[in-house]
Each structure stands twice: as C-alpha cells, then as structure tokens.
Amino acid sequence: MPSGWCPTSNIPAWARAAASDQCFHNAQAANRLDRLSGQRVAVIGGGQSGAEVLLHLISSDRFAGREIEWISMRPNFLPLDDSPFTDELFTPGYVENFHRLPQGRRETILEQQLLAGDGASTSTLKAIYRQLYTLRHLSEETTAVNMTPHREVLNVTREGSEYRLIMRNGFDGAIETRTVDAVVLATGYAFAIPDCMAPLMNRIALDERGHYRLNASFEVEWDGPDDRRIYALNAGRLSHGIAEPQLSLMAWRSAKIVNSLLGRAQFDLDLPDPPVAWSSRHTTQSLHHLGANARMTESGAR
C-alpha cells in the first residue's frame, strides 16, 4: 500500500489572520501577481520561489515606479549549493548512511544542509542583480527595490487597504516596519498525512514531529500483519535525508521497495564505495583496504 505526504502551502502563523487576495502564498502567484499592477508589493522568502517572484515584479512594466520589497530571514540572498561534493548528498550511498544515524543527529545535519536543496539558483540571482543595475543606472523609471535580508517577520496586519509588516533585523537587532499594498508569501510548503490514511492512524508509529517512522526500505512501522505493508515516498526527509523529495533517486527507491516486497534482491543495489567517506565505518574499511593493498604490494616486491 503506497502512502506519502501531501504538500500544502505553508502560511506562517503571523500571516494567517491577514491572508486574502492581496496577501497570498506564491502557489497562487501565476493567477494573482499581475492583478497587483501599480501596487507596492512585499515578497517574503529568500528561496527560489521568492527570487522568481521578485524577478518577475522588477522586470514588469506593470510595477514600474512602484516600491518592491524582498524580505528574507537568511543573512543574505544565498545561492543554491549545487557543487560536486554537495551532489553526493543525493546518492544512494549517502542516504543509506544518513538513515543509520540517530534522529537528533539527522535533524542537526538537515539544518546544516538547507542550501543544498533550498536556495535560489545562481542564474536567477544574477538576473536580479543585472535588473537592479538597469533600474538604478540605466532606466528613467524610479522603481524602488528594497533588498532586506536577515529580517524575521513578526507580524502582518491589515490596516484598511494596506498591510503593515513588523520585522526584527537580525543584523543590528532593530525593529522595523513596512507598509505595502500586497504581500506574496514565498514561505514554502508544509506536509500532512493524506486523509485516506485516517482509519489507520491509531495503528501507525509516528515520531516526535508526527512523521512516519520508516525503515531503510521506506516501509512504515505499524502494528498490522507482517504481510500487510505500507510504504511511503516523499515522506522521509527526516529519516532518509534531503534527497527524499527529489526525483533523482526515484529508480533506486522503487527498487528498494520491490526488493522489500519480494523478500529477495530482484534488483542488484550493491554500490561501489562513494568518493566521500561519510561514516567512520567507511573510513575504517578504506584504511583496512589500503593496509591490505600495501601488504600485497610489499609481498609482491619481495
């Protein structure tokens, strides 16, 4: 039985009371952005979605001469980390090592890896920077683009037809306010267990965060018969790492589940040692192999 999590728009607690046609999640941006023509707009969120919304706004004649604000909690507008060794986080070998760790250590590592899966692409950031240069130095328009990183939004209130934002500046500790006509929440997605799983929820094991407990083969822990299994995909970020929501390991995940269902290795999932020694176990194995090779070379030299 397949299961998973249903992504839903994440509306932060501080924005829920203000949510409206003028204060909305970027999931509705395609239908609502251009209706904001001529208005002052705040984009909240420093990831790829926020970057794309901002680029659209500052590149459109509809918002020429208006005030646009890009707000992010991050200390700067940071790029997605897609460097070669970061790409190793999206490999079966890394996922298997990650799954063996205690949950507390996994959570800490995920926080450290935020930009491996949740940053703005370098090309988008460069496009924004070029457009800012054009607006500031080459255009007769007076569009004001305020780039405000390191701001934690504390509250958004609606005052008549305007929205008042209260923020804490993480750089100098000051409290700031902004007044705009519209707010776009590029604040990511939350995940919820599908409603269809409700009849079984009292039999399914959940962790402290309300997530499924998954074994290495993506099988959900529950108290049902051994031959009645539940597998969950796109539900194991905390158990299998940041690669879990990605499509890059789809074939490997499917093979793991098929092998688990059949109780045998229908698919050969043995892999060569990765170029990076993630766990101490792999480091020890590598040193053992090096020592064995050295002894063989020495023996051959004799």
N, C-alpha and C positions, 0 to 999 in steps of 0.2 A: 504494500500500500504506500504510494508516494505521498509526501506531505511537504511542508515548507512554511515560509513566512510570506505574508502579503505586504508589500511596501505601501505605506500611506504617507501622505505629505506631513512633514514634521512642522507643526505650528507651535513655536515656543510658548510657554505659559504666559510670558509677558505680552504676547501679541494676540492671544485668543479673544480677549474682550473687544479688541479693535478690528478683528477680521471682517472684511467687507469686500465689495467690488473694487475699492480703492486701496485695500491692504490685503494682499493675497500671496499665496505661495507661487513660486516660479513655475510649478506644474501647469498653471493657467496662463503663463506668460504669452504663449502663442496667440491666444484669443483676446487678451486684455491689454497687452502693452501699448499697442498703437491707439487704444482708446484714451490713453493718458496724454495725448498730444498737448503740448504747451504747458504742461504742469511741472512742478518741482517734484522730483522723484528720489527716494532713498532706496538703494539696493543693499540689503543686509545679507552678508555671507561672502566669504573670501575664496570659495572653491570655484570649480569650472563653471557651474551654473550661474553664479553671481557674476563672474567675469564675462560670460557671453551676453547676459542681460545688459550689463553696463556698456559693453562694446556696441550693442545694438542701439542703445539710447544715445550715446555720444556720436554715433555715425549717422543718425537720422535727422533729416531736416525738421521733423515734427517737434523736436525738442531743442531746436536752435535758440540760443538766447536765454534758455532757462537754467535752473540750478539742478545739478545731478550730484548725488552723494553716494559714494561706495564705502560701506562700513564693514569691517571685519574684526573679529576677536583676535585674529592672529597678529603677531608682532609686525608683519609686513605682508605684502601681497606676494605670496610664495608660490613657486612653480612646483608642478608635479615632479616627483623624483622617479624618472624612468631610466636611470643609469644602469649599466650592465649588471653590477652585482646586486642592485635592488631588484632587478628582474628575476634573480634567483629565488626571491620570496614567492614567486608564482610557479614553483616547480613541485612535482610530487615529493621529492626528497625532503624539501623544506617542510611541506605540510605534515608529513609523517613525523618528523622531529618535533614540530610545534605541538602536535596533538599529544605527545608523551609528557609535556610539561604540566605542572600543577596549574590550576585555573588562575590563581593570583598572579603567577609569573606570566601567563599568557596575556592577561589583561594589561599588565605593565608594558609588555612588548608591543601590543597593538597600539597603545598610545604613542609609543616612540615611532611607529611606522605610519603615522597619519598621512604624511605627504607621499607615501608610496602609492596610495590609492585615492587621495582626496586633495589634490592641489589643482591649480589652473595650469593649462598647458603653456609651455614657453611661447609658442606661436601666438596664442591669444593674448598673453601679457605684452608681447612685443607690438602686436596690433593696437592694443590700448595705448601703449606709450607713444607710438607714432601718431595716433589720432589726437592725443593730448597735445603733442608738439604742434600739430597742424592747427588745432583750435586756439592755442596760445599765441602762436607766432605767425601763422600764415592765413588766418581767417579773419574776416571783418565781423563775424558773429561774436557775441560776448557770452557764450555759454560758459557757465561756471561749474567746473567739475572738482568736487572736493574729495580727495583720496584720504580716507580716515581709517587706517589700520589700528590695531591694539585698542579697540573700543568694545567694551562689553555693554550691550543694550540692556538696560534695567527695566524699562517700561515704555510702552507706546500707548498714548491716549488720544482719543478723537475729540477735537475741540471745534465744533461747527463743521466746516468743510475741510479742516486741516488736521494733521497728525503731529503730535508733539512727542519727540523721542528724547529720552533721558539716558545718558551713557556715562560710563566710567572710563576715563582714559588710562590705560594700563602703562603708558609711557611716563606720565608725570603725576598720575593719581587724581587729576582734576575731574570734576563732574561737569558734563557738557549737555547742552540741549540743542535740538534742531527742530525746525518746523517745516514740514513739507506737505504737498498735496496728495501724495500717494506713496505707498510702501510696497516693495517687492521682497518677499521673504525667500531668499535662496538658502534655506536652512536645512536642506537635506530631507531624508526620509526616515520614518520610524517603521518598525516591523511588528506585525501582530500575527499570532497564530490564526490560520483560517477558521472561519465559523464552522466549517464542516467537521472540524476536529472536536467540537464541543462535547459530544456524547462520550468521548474517550478521555477527556482531560483529567478526570479524577484517577485515571489509571496510568497516566504518563508522568515520568520523572522529569522535573524541571530544576534548573539550578537557581542560585540566589537571585538572578536577574529575570527569572521567568522564561529562560531559554531551554529548549530541549537539551537533554543530556545525550550526546551522540558518541558512539564508539568509533573506532578508526575507519569503519566501513560505512559510516553515515547512518547507522541503524539507531533508532530512537529507543531509549530504555523505557520499558513499560512492563506491567505485570501480567500481560496476556500469555497465551501458549507460545512455546518456542517456535512453532511453525507458522505463527501469525506475526509477521514482521512489518514494521513501519520504518521507512527510510525518508530522510528529509534532506533536500538540497536547498541551497541559498538560505540556510538556517544555522550554519555552523561557523560563523565568523569568529566567535569566541573559542570554539573548540578546534577549528581547522585553519584559522588564520585569514589574512586579508584577501587571499586568492579565492576564498569560497564563493563570493558573489560573482566572480569573473567567469567568462566563457572559456578562458584559455585552458582550463583543466577539465572541461566537460567530458571528453572521451575517457580520461583516466578515472574520474568519479564514477562514470557509468560502468566502467569495467570493474571497479571495486565492488559496486553493488551487485553486479551479475555474479561475480565470483562468490560473494557472500550468500546470495540466494541459492546457488548451486552447491555450495559447500566444497568447491574444488576450484583449482586455478584454470578456468576456461581461458582466461587471458593472462599472458605472462606479464607480470608487473614488476619483475626484478629489474632494478636500475643500477647503472654504474654509480660509483661514489661521486657525489657532487663536487664541483671545484672549491666549494667553501665548506669547511668543517664546522657545522653548526653546533653539534653536541660534543661533549667530552668523550662520549663513546666512540664517535667517528675519529676524533683526534688520536685516541689510543690505538684504534685499528690502523690508522695511517702510519703511526710510528712503528707499530708491530710489523707492518708490511715493509717499511723502509729498513728495519733491522734485519728482517729475513732476507731481503734482496741484497743487503750489504754482506751478510754471511755467505750467501750463494756466490757473490762476486769474488769475495776473498777466497772461498774454497776453490773457485774456478782458476783464480790466479796462481794457486799453488800447483 
